[in-house]
Amino acid sequence: MITCEGLVKIYKTDEIEVVALQGLNIQIDAGEFMAIIGNSGSGKSTLLNILGGLDRPSAGQVKVGDWDLLKITDKQLVDYKRHTVGFIWQNNARNLVSYLTALENVEMPMMLSGNYDPAYAKQLLEWVGLSNRMNNKLQELSGGEQQRVAIAISLANRPRLLLADEPTGSVDTKTADMILSIFQRLNKELGVTIVIVTHDLSMAGKVGRVVAIRDGMTSSEFIARNPSITSIDRMAMGLTSEDHEEYVVLDRAGRLQVPKAYLTALQIDGKATMEFDGEKIMIKAPKVIPAHEGVEPNSQTVGGKLK
């Protein structure tokens, strides 16, 4: 569904140039429900904006289905955003029109795209548990209810890809679990590919696959051994993080990002030694040779010999 290879995004102003993505590589299959995590400034939101057609890549390759987002025209981009991708913002004000009812908010994108289907609009609100709130306006809905309306809006034009930017960031834990359950159901029943961007590391226990981004590049992946087990069930059964396998990600040149915690623990900074024993690759801090065991600082060589 999604292929990014060597993806680069550079933001330029008159005096400064910021590289938000530095050759990022990622592949997401059709029908996946996965999350992208990373700290503020890691590049995760930039990636989401590019996949959503809200920003243009600077270089590399980025394809969503049959669309090449590096070469797409402005006219094609409008068609892409209307029919291929749905987007959910963390800020509810960007998702909803305040003077419309919940139902009218869902119907509006259908009207704009020429695919008005009032029965489907009502069905979407039923799927997100708002069958009794269809005729309520924005100020009559709670934050969690507004976010569920936003999910229904994002699916109004039957997109193949659903992108969510911190969809649980502004709601309480109970509502967050409800929203994630809705995502799981939509992913399973509709087959829509869902990508969530978040800084919440606990998301690894709630989706099948997590990709971590650091400094504009993919650094590691977490893949669930049993994604059907919910976080609540995992706690009840006493399961641990061993339910996920962690993988470092290699780019096409064979480069990888070693987790910072590992480097700090080994006191590796700048350089490291690497050994291969036939089965494993070992990375170690370079051995520091004391001055008295090496060549004296003031020694000279004459004719190939120390003097």
Sequence and secondary structure as in RCSB ss.txt:
>XXXX:A:sequence
MITCEGLVKIYKTDEIEVVALQGLNIQIDAGEFMAIIGNSGSGKSTLLNILGGLDRPSAGQVKVGDWDLLKITDK
QLVDYKRHTVGFIWQNNARNLVSYLTALENVEMPMMLSGNYDPAYAKQLLEWVGLSNRMNNKLQELSGGEQQRVA
IAISLANRPRLLLADEPTGSVDTKTADMILSIFQRLNKELGVTIVIVTHDLSMAGKVGRVVAIRDGMTSSEFIAR
NPSITSIDRMAMGLTSEDHEEYVVLDRAGRLQVPKAYLTALQIDGKATMEFDGEKIMIKAPKVIPAHEGVEPNSQ
TVGGKLK
>XXXX:A:secstr
 EEEEEEEEEEE SS EEEEEEEEEEEE TT EEEEE  TTSSHHHHHHHHTTSS  SEEEEEETTEETTT  HH
HHHHHHHHTEEEE SSGGGT  TTSBHHHHHHHHHHHHT   HHHHHHHHHHTT TT TT BGGGS HHHHHHHH
HHHHTTT  SEEEEESTTTTS HHHHHHHHHHHHHHHHHH  EEEEEES GGGGGTSSEEEEEETTEEEEEEEES
 TTS HHHHHHTT  GGGEEEEE   TTS     HHHHHHTT  S  EEEE SS EEEE      GGGS  TT  
EETTEE 
